Amino acid sequence: MLGAATWNYGLVVFVLIPIGLLLGWAQWLSWTGVIYFCVAAAFVGPVIMYPFSWSLWIMTYYLLLPYELPVNQKANAAFDEDE
């Protein structure tokens, strides 16, 4: 669960908030609008991105720790028995 929460936090802080700041810097939004956008992104963004962050977390876990997955442990155990 912490991995999905970490992905969710990272997406909000490093994607949505900078997008809001760029919109303000480019003067497409007023700075008051940027504040509203960033607050909305901080509260609504994680709720909307929750399924996507779980997918990212599962992908990260699969790529970094493939032998920790139950299916691969069985295959690895069968490999060890043959030796």
PDB file with one MODEL, atoms N, CA, C and O in Angstrom:
MODEL        1
ATOM      1  N   MET A   1       0.821  -1.197   0.000  1.00  0.00           N
ATOM      2  CA  MET A   1       0.000   0.000   0.000  1.00  0.00           C
ATOM      3  C   MET A   1       0.861   1.256   0.000  1.00  0.00           C
ATOM      4  O   MET A   1       0.496   2.255  -0.620  1.00  0.00           O
ATOM      5  N   LEU A   2       1.979   1.218   0.676  1.00  0.00           N
ATOM      6  CA  LEU A   2       2.817   2.414   0.713  1.00  0.00           C
ATOM      7  C   LEU A   2       3.399   2.759  -0.650  1.00  0.00           C
ATOM      8  O   LEU A   2       3.614   3.931  -0.957  1.00  0.00           O
ATOM      9  N   GLY A   3       3.652   1.745  -1.464  1.00  0.00           N
ATOM     10  CA  GLY A   3       4.187   2.019  -2.790  1.00  0.00           C
ATOM     11  C   GLY A   3       3.205   2.777  -3.656  1.00  0.00           C
ATOM     12  O   GLY A   3       3.587   3.708  -4.364  1.00  0.00           O
ATOM     13  N   ALA A   4       1.935   2.385  -3.605  1.00  0.00           N
ATOM     14  CA  ALA A   4       0.909   3.089  -4.382  1.00  0.00           C
ATOM     15  C   ALA A   4       0.728   4.512  -3.864  1.00  0.00           C
ATOM     16  O   ALA A   4       0.537   5.439  -4.651  1.00  0.00           O
ATOM     17  N   ALA A   5       0.786   4.687  -2.560  1.00  0.00           N
ATOM     18  CA  ALA A   5       0.666   6.034  -1.986  1.00  0.00           C
ATOM     19  C   ALA A   5       1.868   6.897  -2.392  1.00  0.00           C
ATOM     20  O   ALA A   5       1.720   8.094  -2.639  1.00  0.00           O
ATOM     21  N   THR A   6       3.036   6.296  -2.459  1.00  0.00           N
ATOM     22  CA  THR A   6       4.231   7.028  -2.875  1.00  0.00           C
ATOM     23  C   THR A   6       4.115   7.469  -4.323  1.00  0.00           C
ATOM     24  O   THR A   6       4.433   8.612  -4.652  1.00  0.00           O
ATOM     25  N   TRP A   7       3.662   6.573  -5.190  1.00  0.00           N
ATOM     26  CA  TRP A   7       3.445   6.945  -6.585  1.00  0.00           C
ATOM     27  C   TRP A   7       2.412   8.059  -6.697  1.00  0.00           C
ATOM     28  O   TRP A   7       2.584   9.001  -7.471  1.00  0.00           O
ATOM     29  N   ASN A   8       1.340   7.945  -5.923  1.00  0.00           N
ATOM     30  CA  ASN A   8       0.279   8.945  -5.961  1.00  0.00           C
ATOM     31  C   ASN A   8       0.819  10.307  -5.541  1.00  0.00           C
ATOM     32  O   ASN A   8       0.568  11.310  -6.208  1.00  0.00           O
ATOM     33  N   TYR A   9       1.554  10.343  -4.445  1.00  0.00           N
ATOM     34  CA  TYR A   9       2.149  11.588  -3.955  1.00  0.00           C
ATOM     35  C   TYR A   9       3.117  12.163  -4.991  1.00  0.00           C
ATOM     36  O   TYR A   9       3.104  13.363  -5.265  1.00  0.00           O
ATOM     37  N   GLY A  10       3.951  11.298  -5.560  1.00  0.00           N
ATOM     38  CA  GLY A  10       4.919  11.763  -6.548  1.00  0.00           C
ATOM     39  C   GLY A  10       4.259  12.347  -7.785  1.00  0.00           C
ATOM     40  O   GLY A  10       4.725  13.350  -8.328  1.00  0.00           O
ATOM     41  N   LEU A  11       3.178  11.725  -8.232  1.00  0.00           N
ATOM     42  CA  LEU A  11       2.479  12.254  -9.405  1.00  0.00           C
ATOM     43  C   LEU A  11       1.862  13.617  -9.121  1.00  0.00           C
ATOM     44  O   LEU A  11       1.877  14.501  -9.978  1.00  0.00           O
ATOM     45  N   VAL A  12       1.323  13.785  -7.927  1.00  0.00           N
ATOM     46  CA  VAL A  12       0.727  15.081  -7.590  1.00  0.00           C
ATOM     47  C   VAL A  12       1.808  16.145  -7.456  1.00  0.00           C
ATOM     48  O   VAL A  12       1.689  17.227  -8.030  1.00  0.00           O
ATOM     49  N   VAL A  13       2.853  15.844  -6.706  1.00  0.00           N
ATOM     50  CA  VAL A  13       3.878  16.858  -6.409  1.00  0.00           C
ATOM     51  C   VAL A  13       4.749  17.173  -7.623  1.00  0.00           C
ATOM     52  O   VAL A  13       5.112  18.329  -7.841  1.00  0.00           O
ATOM     53  N   PHE A  14       5.086  16.154  -8.415  1.00  0.00           N
ATOM     54  CA  PHE A  14       6.031  16.379  -9.502  1.00  0.00           C
ATOM     55  C   PHE A  14       5.383  16.509 -10.875  1.00  0.00           C
ATOM     56  O   PHE A  14       6.080  16.784 -11.852  1.00  0.00           O
ATOM     57  N   VAL A  15       4.047  16.317 -10.977  1.00  0.00           N
ATOM     58  CA  VAL A  15       3.378  16.475 -12.269  1.00  0.00           C
ATOM     59  C   VAL A  15       2.287  17.544 -12.191  1.00  0.00           C
ATOM     60  O   VAL A  15       2.339  18.530 -12.925  1.00  0.00           O
ATOM     61  N   LEU A  16       1.301  17.361 -11.310  1.00  0.00           N
ATOM     62  CA  LEU A  16       0.155  18.281 -11.292  1.00  0.00           C
ATOM     63  C   LEU A  16       0.512  19.673 -10.768  1.00  0.00           C
ATOM     64  O   LEU A  16       0.113  20.677 -11.358  1.00  0.00           O
ATOM     65  N   ILE A  17       1.245  19.738  -9.685  1.00  0.00           N
ATOM     66  CA  ILE A  17       1.601  21.054  -9.130  1.00  0.00           C
ATOM     67  C   ILE A  17       2.494  21.842 -10.098  1.00  0.00           C
ATOM     68  O   ILE A  17       2.232  23.025 -10.312  1.00  0.00           O
ATOM     69  N   PRO A  18       3.540  21.240 -10.695  1.00  0.00           N
ATOM     70  CA  PRO A  18       4.311  21.999 -11.697  1.00  0.00           C
ATOM     71  C   PRO A  18       3.491  22.435 -12.908  1.00  0.00           C
ATOM     72  O   PRO A  18       3.739  23.500 -13.474  1.00  0.00           O
ATOM     73  N   ILE A  19       2.511  21.615 -13.311  1.00  0.00           N
ATOM     74  CA  ILE A  19       1.636  22.045 -14.411  1.00  0.00           C
ATOM     75  C   ILE A  19       0.882  23.306 -14.008  1.00  0.00           C
ATOM     76  O   ILE A  19       0.777  24.242 -14.801  1.00  0.00           O
ATOM     77  N   GLY A  20       0.360  23.342 -12.796  1.00  0.00           N
ATOM     78  CA  GLY A  20      -0.333  24.541 -12.310  1.00  0.00           C
ATOM     79  C   GLY A  20       0.587  25.747 -12.270  1.00  0.00           C
ATOM     80  O   GLY A  20       0.190  26.848 -12.651  1.00  0.00           O
ATOM     81  N   LEU A  21       1.813  25.543 -11.811  1.00  0.00           N
ATOM     82  CA  LEU A  21       2.757  26.662 -11.753  1.00  0.00           C
ATOM     83  C   LEU A  21       3.137  27.144 -13.155  1.00  0.00           C
ATOM     84  O   LEU A  21       3.308  28.343 -13.376  1.00  0.00           O
ATOM     85  N   LEU A  22       3.266  26.222 -14.088  1.00  0.00           N
ATOM     86  CA  LEU A  22       3.554  26.633 -15.467  1.00  0.00           C
ATOM     87  C   LEU A  22       2.385  27.401 -16.084  1.00  0.00           C
ATOM     88  O   LEU A  22       2.589  28.352 -16.839  1.00  0.00           O
ATOM     89  N   LEU A  23       1.166  26.985 -15.762  1.00  0.00           N
ATOM     90  CA  LEU A  23       0.001  27.728 -16.246  1.00  0.00           C
ATOM     91  C   LEU A  23      -0.006  29.162 -15.710  1.00  0.00           C
ATOM     92  O   LEU A  23      -0.377  30.093 -16.426  1.00  0.00           O
ATOM     93  N   GLY A  24       0.399  29.337 -14.467  1.00  0.00           N
ATOM     94  CA  GLY A  24       0.479  30.687 -13.901  1.00  0.00           C
ATOM     95  C   GLY A  24       1.623  31.483 -14.490  1.00  0.00           C
ATOM     96  O   GLY A  24       1.478  32.671 -14.777  1.00  0.00           O
ATOM     97  N   TRP A  25       2.766  30.829 -14.673  1.00  0.00           N
ATOM     98  CA  TRP A  25       3.927  31.515 -15.220  1.00  0.00           C
ATOM     99  C   TRP A  25       3.676  31.948 -16.654  1.00  0.00           C
ATOM    100  O   TRP A  25       4.113  33.024 -17.062  1.00  0.00           O
ATOM    101  N   ALA A  26       2.973  31.119 -17.427  1.00  0.00           N
ATOM    102  CA  ALA A  26       2.649  31.452 -18.818  1.00  0.00           C
ATOM    103  C   ALA A  26       1.466  32.415 -18.901  1.00  0.00           C
ATOM    104  O   ALA A  26       1.092  32.837 -19.996  1.00  0.00           O
ATOM    105  N   GLN A  27       0.882  32.763 -17.779  1.00  0.00           N
ATOM    106  CA  GLN A  27      -0.246  33.680 -17.651  1.00  0.00           C
ATOM    107  C   GLN A  27      -1.497  33.174 -18.366  1.00  0.00           C
ATOM    108  O   GLN A  27      -2.291  33.964 -18.875  1.00  0.00           O
ATOM    109  N   TRP A  28      -1.666  31.846 -18.401  1.00  0.00           N
ATOM    110  CA  TRP A  28      -2.905  31.264 -18.894  1.00  0.00           C
ATOM    111  C   TRP A  28      -3.934  31.212 -17.794  1.00  0.00           C
ATOM    112  O   TRP A  28      -5.131  31.114 -18.063  1.00  0.00           O
ATOM    113  N   LEU A  29      -3.482  31.277 -16.559  1.00  0.00           N
ATOM    114  CA  LEU A  29      -4.340  31.343 -15.375  1.00  0.00           C
ATOM    115  C   LEU A  29      -3.833  32.461 -14.492  1.00  0.00           C
ATOM    116  O   LEU A  29      -2.637  32.751 -14.466  1.00  0.00           O
ATOM    117  N   SER A  30      -4.744  33.090 -13.768  1.00  0.00           N
ATOM    118  CA  SER A  30      -4.287  34.057 -12.779  1.00  0.00           C
ATOM    119  C   SER A  30      -3.662  33.283 -11.620  1.00  0.00           C
ATOM    120  O   SER A  30      -3.877  32.079 -11.481  1.00  0.00           O
ATOM    121  N   TRP A  31      -2.893  33.976 -10.798  1.00  0.00           N
ATOM    122  CA  TRP A  31      -2.244  33.283  -9.689  1.00  0.00           C
ATOM    123  C   TRP A  31      -3.261  32.782  -8.673  1.00  0.00           C
ATOM    124  O   TRP A  31      -3.020  31.787  -7.988  1.00  0.00           O
ATOM    125  N   THR A  32      -4.387  33.459  -8.573  1.00  0.00           N
ATOM    126  CA  THR A  32      -5.458  32.945  -7.720  1.00  0.00           C
ATOM    127  C   THR A  32      -6.003  31.647  -8.297  1.00  0.00           C
ATOM    128  O   THR A  32      -6.276  30.700  -7.560  1.00  0.00           O
ATOM    129  N   GLY A  33      -6.159  31.604  -9.609  1.00  0.00           N
ATOM    130  CA  GLY A  33      -6.597  30.376 -10.269  1.00  0.00           C
ATOM    131  C   GLY A  33      -5.583  29.252 -10.108  1.00  0.00           C
ATOM    132  O   GLY A  33      -5.951  28.084  -9.984  1.00  0.00           O
ATOM    133  N   VAL A  34      -4.296  29.615 -10.110  1.00  0.00           N
ATOM    134  CA  VAL A  34      -3.246  28.614  -9.906  1.00  0.00           C
ATOM    135  C   VAL A  34      -3.351  28.015  -8.508  1.00  0.00           C
ATOM    136  O   VAL A  34      -3.199  26.806  -8.332  1.00  0.00           O
ATOM    137  N   ILE A  35      -3.609  28.856  -7.522  1.00  0.00           N
ATOM    138  CA  ILE A  35      -3.755  28.359  -6.147  1.00  0.00           C
ATOM    139  C   ILE A  35      -4.951  27.423  -6.058  1.00  0.00           C
ATOM    140  O   ILE A  35      -4.862  26.357  -5.447  1.00  0.00           O
ATOM    141  N   TYR A  36      -6.062  27.810  -6.660  1.00  0.00           N
ATOM    142  CA  TYR A  36      -7.240  26.929  -6.661  1.00  0.00           C
ATOM    143  C   TYR A  36      -6.945  25.613  -7.381  1.00  0.00           C
ATOM    144  O   TYR A  36      -7.347  24.544  -6.922  1.00  0.00           O
ATOM    145  N   PHE A  37      -6.243  25.698  -8.506  1.00  0.00           N
ATOM    146  CA  PHE A  37      -5.894  24.498  -9.256  1.00  0.00           C
ATOM    147  C   PHE A  37      -5.000  23.581  -8.436  1.00  0.00           C
ATOM    148  O   PHE A  37      -5.216  22.370  -8.406  1.00  0.00           O
ATOM    149  N   CYS A  38      -3.996  24.147  -7.769  1.00  0.00           N
ATOM    150  CA  CYS A  38      -3.067  23.333  -6.989  1.00  0.00           C
ATOM    151  C   CYS A  38      -3.747  22.696  -5.780  1.00  0.00           C
ATOM    152  O   CYS A  38      -3.466  21.544  -5.450  1.00  0.00           O
ATOM    153  N   VAL A  39      -4.632  23.428  -5.124  1.00  0.00           N
ATOM    154  CA  VAL A  39      -5.366  22.858  -3.987  1.00  0.00           C
ATOM    155  C   VAL A  39      -6.298  21.747  -4.474  1.00  0.00           C
ATOM    156  O   VAL A  39      -6.391  20.690  -3.850  1.00  0.00           O
ATOM    157  N   ALA A  40      -6.976  21.989  -5.576  1.00  0.00           N
ATOM    158  CA  ALA A  40      -7.851  20.947  -6.135  1.00  0.00           C
ATOM    159  C   ALA A  40      -7.027  19.740  -6.576  1.00  0.00           C
ATOM    160  O   ALA A  40      -7.448  18.601  -6.379  1.00  0.00           O
ATOM    161  N   ALA A  41      -5.865  19.976  -7.167  1.00  0.00           N
ATOM    162  CA  ALA A  41      -5.000  18.870  -7.592  1.00  0.00           C
ATOM    163  C   ALA A  41      -4.513  18.078  -6.392  1.00  0.00           C
ATOM    164  O   ALA A  41      -4.377  16.857  -6.473  1.00  0.00           O
ATOM    165  N   ALA A  42      -4.247  18.749  -5.282  1.00  0.00           N
ATOM    166  CA  ALA A  42      -3.750  18.063  -4.091  1.00  0.00           C
ATOM    167  C   ALA A  42      -4.822  17.188  -3.454  1.00  0.00           C
ATOM    168  O   ALA A  42      -4.502  16.156  -2.864  1.00  0.00           O
ATOM    169  N   PHE A  43      -6.088  17.580  -3.562  1.00  0.00           N
ATOM    170  CA  PHE A  43      -7.158  16.808  -2.918  1.00  0.00           C
ATOM    171  C   PHE A  43      -7.892  15.871  -3.878  1.00  0.00           C
ATOM    172  O   PHE A  43      -8.258  14.759  -3.498  1.00  0.00           O
ATOM    173  N   VAL A  44      -8.105  16.306  -5.102  1.00  0.00           N
ATOM    174  CA  VAL A  44      -8.865  15.501  -6.055  1.00  0.00           C
ATOM    175  C   VAL A  44      -7.939  14.613  -6.894  1.00  0.00           C
ATOM    176  O   VAL A  44      -8.329  13.512  -7.283  1.00  0.00           O
ATOM    177  N   GLY A  45      -6.742  15.073  -7.170  1.00  0.00           N
ATOM    178  CA  GLY A  45      -5.807  14.321  -7.987  1.00  0.00           C
ATOM    179  C   GLY A  45      -5.528  12.916  -7.479  1.00  0.00           C
ATOM    180  O   GLY A  45      -5.611  11.967  -8.259  1.00  0.00           O
ATOM    181  N   PRO A  46      -5.196  12.741  -6.187  1.00  0.00           N
ATOM    182  CA  PRO A  46      -4.936  11.385  -5.690  1.00  0.00           C
ATOM    183  C   PRO A  46      -6.143  10.456  -5.791  1.00  0.00           C
ATOM    184  O   PRO A  46      -5.982   9.256  -6.009  1.00  0.00           O
ATOM    185  N   VAL A  47      -7.332  10.992  -5.638  1.00  0.00           N
ATOM    186  CA  VAL A  47      -8.532  10.162  -5.737  1.00  0.00           C
ATOM    187  C   VAL A  47      -8.721   9.679  -7.177  1.00  0.00           C
ATOM    188  O   VAL A  47      -9.064   8.520  -7.412  1.00  0.00           O
ATOM    189  N   ILE A  48      -8.498  10.562  -8.119  1.00  0.00           N
ATOM    190  CA  ILE A  48      -8.663  10.206  -9.527  1.00  0.00           C
ATOM    191  C   ILE A  48      -7.554   9.266  -9.992  1.00  0.00           C
ATOM    192  O   ILE A  48      -7.811   8.351 -10.775  1.00  0.00           O
ATOM    193  N   MET A  49      -6.329   9.476  -9.522  1.00  0.00           N
ATOM    194  CA  MET A  49      -5.195   8.683  -9.982  1.00  0.00           C
ATOM    195  C   MET A  49      -4.963   7.415  -9.169  1.00  0.00           C
ATOM    196  O   MET A  49      -3.981   6.713  -9.410  1.00  0.00           O
ATOM    197  N   TYR A  50      -5.829   7.103  -8.223  1.00  0.00           N
ATOM    198  CA  TYR A  50      -5.627   5.950  -7.344  1.00  0.00           C
ATOM    199  C   TYR A  50      -5.456   4.636  -8.115  1.00  0.00           C
ATOM    200  O   TYR A  50      -4.498   3.915  -7.838  1.00  0.00           O
ATOM    201  N   PRO A  51      -6.330   4.286  -9.066  1.00  0.00           N
ATOM    202  CA  PRO A  51      -6.110   3.022  -9.795  1.00  0.00           C
ATOM    203  C   PRO A  51      -4.820   3.035 -10.616  1.00  0.00           C
ATOM    204  O   PRO A  51      -4.133   2.019 -10.710  1.00  0.00           O
ATOM    205  N   PHE A  52      -4.498   4.168 -11.201  1.00  0.00           N
ATOM    206  CA  PHE A  52      -3.283   4.277 -12.002  1.00  0.00           C
ATOM    207  C   PHE A  52      -2.037   4.130 -11.133  1.00  0.00           C
ATOM    208  O   PHE A  52      -1.060   3.513 -11.556  1.00  0.00           O
ATOM    209  N   SER A  53      -2.061   4.689  -9.923  1.00  0.00           N
ATOM    210  CA  SER A  53      -0.904   4.574  -9.041  1.00  0.00           C
ATOM    211  C   SER A  53      -0.711   3.137  -8.576  1.00  0.00           C
ATOM    212  O   SER A  53       0.425   2.705  -8.382  1.00  0.00           O
ATOM    213  N   TRP A  54      -1.794   2.389  -8.394  1.00  0.00           N
ATOM    214  CA  TRP A  54      -1.660   0.964  -8.061  1.00  0.00           C
ATOM    215  C   TRP A  54      -1.033   0.211  -9.215  1.00  0.00           C
ATOM    216  O   TRP A  54      -0.207  -0.674  -8.995  1.00  0.00           O
ATOM    217  N   SER A  55      -1.403   0.540 -10.431  1.00  0.00           N
ATOM    218  CA  SER A  55      -0.801  -0.103 -11.601  1.00  0.00           C
ATOM    219  C   SER A  55       0.694   0.209 -11.679  1.00  0.00           C
ATOM    220  O   SER A  55       1.502  -0.673 -11.969  1.00  0.00           O
ATOM    221  N   LEU A  56       1.053   1.450 -11.424  1.00  0.00           N
ATOM    222  CA  LEU A  56       2.468   1.821 -11.430  1.00  0.00           C
ATOM    223  C   LEU A  56       3.232   1.096 -10.327  1.00  0.00           C
ATOM    224  O   LEU A  56       4.368   0.668 -10.535  1.00  0.00           O
ATOM    225  N   TRP A  57       2.613   0.957  -9.152  1.00  0.00           N
ATOM    226  CA  TRP A  57       3.279   0.279  -8.054  1.00  0.00           C
ATOM    227  C   TRP A  57       3.490  -1.205  -8.374  1.00  0.00           C
ATOM    228  O   TRP A  57       4.561  -1.744  -8.095  1.00  0.00           O
ATOM    229  N   ILE A  58       2.502  -1.863  -8.947  1.00  0.00           N
ATOM    230  CA  ILE A  58       2.644  -3.274  -9.312  1.00  0.00           C
ATOM    231  C   ILE A  58       3.725  -3.432 -10.380  1.00  0.00           C
ATOM    232  O   ILE A  58       4.518  -4.372 -10.319  1.00  0.00           O
ATOM    233  N   MET A  59       3.764  -2.524 -11.356  1.00  0.00           N
ATOM    234  CA  MET A  59       4.796  -2.566 -12.373  1.00  0.00           C
ATOM    235  C   MET A  59       6.181  -2.375 -11.764  1.00  0.00           C
ATOM    236  O   MET A  59       7.120  -3.084 -12.127  1.00  0.00           O
ATOM    237  N   THR A  60       6.316  -1.435 -10.852  1.00  0.00           N
ATOM    238  CA  THR A  60       7.595  -1.191 -10.202  1.00  0.00           C
ATOM    239  C   THR A  60       8.041  -2.407  -9.411  1.00  0.00           C
ATOM    240  O   THR A  60       9.206  -2.801  -9.473  1.00  0.00           O
ATOM    241  N   TYR A  61       7.122  -3.001  -8.670  1.00  0.00           N
ATOM    242  CA  TYR A  61       7.441  -4.183  -7.877  1.00  0.00           C
ATOM    243  C   TYR A  61       7.857  -5.331  -8.779  1.00  0.00           C
ATOM    244  O   TYR A  61       8.811  -6.044  -8.472  1.00  0.00           O
ATOM    245  N   TYR A  62       7.159  -5.517  -9.881  1.00  0.00           N
ATOM    246  CA  TYR A  62       7.485  -6.591 -10.815  1.00  0.00           C
ATOM    247  C   TYR A  62       8.858  -6.373 -11.446  1.00  0.00           C
ATOM    248  O   TYR A  62       9.616  -7.328 -11.615  1.00  0.00           O
ATOM    249  N   LEU A  63       9.186  -5.137 -11.795  1.00  0.00           N
ATOM    250  CA  LEU A  63      10.468  -4.865 -12.445  1.00  0.00           C
ATOM    251  C   LEU A  63      11.644  -4.947 -11.479  1.00  0.00           C
ATOM    252  O   LEU A  63      12.715  -5.423 -11.854  1.00  0.00           O
ATOM    253  N   LEU A  64      11.463  -4.491 -10.245  1.00  0.00           N
ATOM    254  CA  LEU A  64      12.588  -4.434  -9.316  1.00  0.00           C
ATOM    255  C   LEU A  64      12.761  -5.697  -8.480  1.00  0.00           C
ATOM    256  O   LEU A  64      13.885  -6.021  -8.094  1.00  0.00           O
ATOM    257  N   LEU A  65      11.687  -6.413  -8.193  1.00  0.00           N
ATOM    258  CA  LEU A  65      11.756  -7.613  -7.357  1.00  0.00           C
ATOM    259  C   LEU A  65      11.004  -8.780  -7.995  1.00  0.00           C
ATOM    260  O   LEU A  65      10.030  -9.260  -7.415  1.00  0.00           O
ATOM    261  N   PRO A  66      11.423  -9.247  -9.164  1.00  0.00           N
ATOM    262  CA  PRO A  66      10.646 -10.281  -9.843  1.00  0.00           C
ATOM    263  C   PRO A  66      10.611 -11.608  -9.100  1.00  0.00           C
ATOM    264  O   PRO A  66       9.635 -12.347  -9.227  1.00  0.00           O
ATOM    265  N   TYR A  67      11.641 -11.933  -8.330  1.00  0.00           N
ATOM    266  CA  TYR A  67      11.667 -13.230  -7.646  1.00  0.00           C
ATOM    267  C   TYR A  67      10.923 -13.207  -6.321  1.00  0.00           C
ATOM    268  O   TYR A  67      10.853 -14.233  -5.646  1.00  0.00           O
ATOM    269  N   GLU A  68      10.371 -12.076  -5.933  1.00  0.00           N
ATOM    270  CA  GLU A  68       9.544 -11.990  -4.736  1.00  0.00           C
ATOM    271  C   GLU A  68       8.088 -12.346  -5.023  1.00  0.00           C
ATOM    272  O   GLU A  68       7.318 -12.592  -4.095  1.00  0.00           O
ATOM    273  N   LEU A  69       7.707 -12.374  -6.290  1.00  0.00           N
ATOM    274  CA  LEU A  69       6.333 -12.698  -6.656  1.00  0.00           C
ATOM    275  C   LEU A  69       6.080 -14.185  -6.438  1.00  0.00           C
ATOM    276  O   LEU A  69       6.973 -14.996  -6.685  1.00  0.00           O
ATOM    277  N   PRO A  70       4.888 -14.567  -5.982  1.00  0.00           N
ATOM    278  CA  PRO A  70       4.605 -15.967  -5.679  1.00  0.00           C
ATOM    279  C   PRO A  70       4.804 -16.912  -6.862  1.00  0.00           C
ATOM    280  O   PRO A  70       5.293 -18.025  -6.674  1.00  0.00           O
ATOM    281  N   VAL A  71       4.442 -16.501  -8.060  1.00  0.00           N
ATOM    282  CA  VAL A  71       4.590 -17.374  -9.227  1.00  0.00           C
ATOM    283  C   VAL A  71       6.065 -17.639  -9.493  1.00  0.00           C
ATOM    284  O   VAL A  71       6.437 -18.767  -9.817  1.00  0.00           O
ATOM    285  N   ASN A  72       6.893 -16.645  -9.365  1.00  0.00           N
ATOM    286  CA  ASN A  72       8.318 -16.819  -9.622  1.00  0.00           C
ATOM    287  C   ASN A  72       9.004 -17.571  -8.495  1.00  0.00           C
ATOM    288  O   ASN A  72      10.034 -18.203  -8.730  1.00  0.00           O
ATOM    289  N   GLN A  73       8.475 -17.527  -7.291  1.00  0.00           N
ATOM    290  CA  GLN A  73       9.066 -18.296  -6.198  1.00  0.00           C
ATOM    291  C   GLN A  73       8.895 -19.780  -6.462  1.00  0.00           C
ATOM    292  O   GLN A  73       9.814 -20.554  -6.194  1.00  0.00           O
ATOM    293  N   LYS A  74       7.750 -20.202  -6.978  1.00  0.00           N
ATOM    294  CA  LYS A  74       7.525 -21.611  -7.297  1.00  0.00           C
ATOM    295  C   LYS A  74       8.464 -22.055  -8.411  1.00  0.00           C
ATOM    296  O   LYS A  74       9.039 -23.141  -8.340  1.00  0.00           O
ATOM    297  N   ALA A  75       8.622 -21.246  -9.415  1.00  0.00           N
ATOM    298  CA  ALA A  75       9.514 -21.589 -10.514  1.00  0.00           C
ATOM    299  C   ALA A  75      10.960 -21.641 -10.022  1.00  0.00           C
ATOM    300  O   ALA A  75      11.731 -22.502 -10.445  1.00  0.00           O
ATOM    301  N   ASN A  76      11.322 -20.730  -9.138  1.00  0.00           N
ATOM    302  CA  ASN A  76      12.673 -20.706  -8.599  1.00  0.00           C
ATOM    303  C   ASN A  76      12.905 -21.909  -7.692  1.00  0.00           C
ATOM    304  O   ASN A  76      14.002 -22.469  -7.693  1.00  0.00           O
ATOM    305  N   ALA A  77      11.899 -22.324  -6.915  1.00  0.00           N
ATOM    306  CA  ALA A  77      12.018 -23.489  -6.048  1.00  0.00           C
ATOM    307  C   ALA A  77      12.186 -24.752  -6.876  1.00  0.00           C
ATOM    308  O   ALA A  77      12.986 -25.615  -6.515  1.00  0.00           O
ATOM    309  N   ALA A  78      11.461 -24.882  -7.966  1.00  0.00           N
ATOM    310  CA  ALA A  78      11.599 -26.037  -8.853  1.00  0.00           C
ATOM    311  C   ALA A  78      12.981 -26.063  -9.481  1.00  0.00           C
ATOM    312  O   ALA A  78      13.548 -27.135  -9.692  1.00  0.00           O
ATOM    313  N   PHE A  79      13.519 -24.909  -9.779  1.00  0.00           N
ATOM    314  CA  PHE A  79      14.860 -24.821 -10.349  1.00  0.00           C
ATOM    315  C   PHE A  79      15.889 -25.262  -9.325  1.00  0.00           C
ATOM    316  O   PHE A  79      16.844 -25.957  -9.672  1.00  0.00           O
ATOM    317  N   ASP A  80      15.712 -24.870  -8.066  1.00  0.00           N
ATOM    318  CA  ASP A  80      16.632 -25.249  -7.003  1.00  0.00           C
ATOM    319  C   ASP A  80      16.601 -26.751  -6.734  1.00  0.00           C
ATOM    320  O   ASP A  80      17.638 -27.321  -6.395  1.00  0.00           O
ATOM    321  N   GLU A  81      15.466 -27.404  -6.870  1.00  0.00           N
ATOM    322  CA  GLU A  81      15.360 -28.837  -6.627  1.00  0.00           C
ATOM    323  C   GLU A  81      16.104 -29.642  -7.676  1.00  0.00           C
ATOM    324  O   GLU A  81      16.583 -30.739  -7.388  1.00  0.00           O
ATOM    325  N   ASP A  82      16.210 -29.116  -8.889  1.00  0.00           N
ATOM    326  CA  ASP A  82      16.889 -29.826  -9.967  1.00  0.00           C
ATOM    327  C   ASP A  82      18.407 -29.824  -9.783  1.00  0.00           C
ATOM    328  O   ASP A  82      19.093 -30.672 -10.353  1.00  0.00           O
ATOM    329  N   GLU A  83      18.923 -28.923  -9.028  1.00  0.00           N
ATOM    330  CA  GLU A  83      20.380 -28.813  -8.865  1.00  0.00           C
ATOM    331  C   GLU A  83      20.881 -29.838  -7.967  1.00  0.00           C
ATOM    332  O   GLU A  83      22.084 -29.900  -7.711  1.00  0.00           O
TER     333      GLU A  83
ENDMDL
END
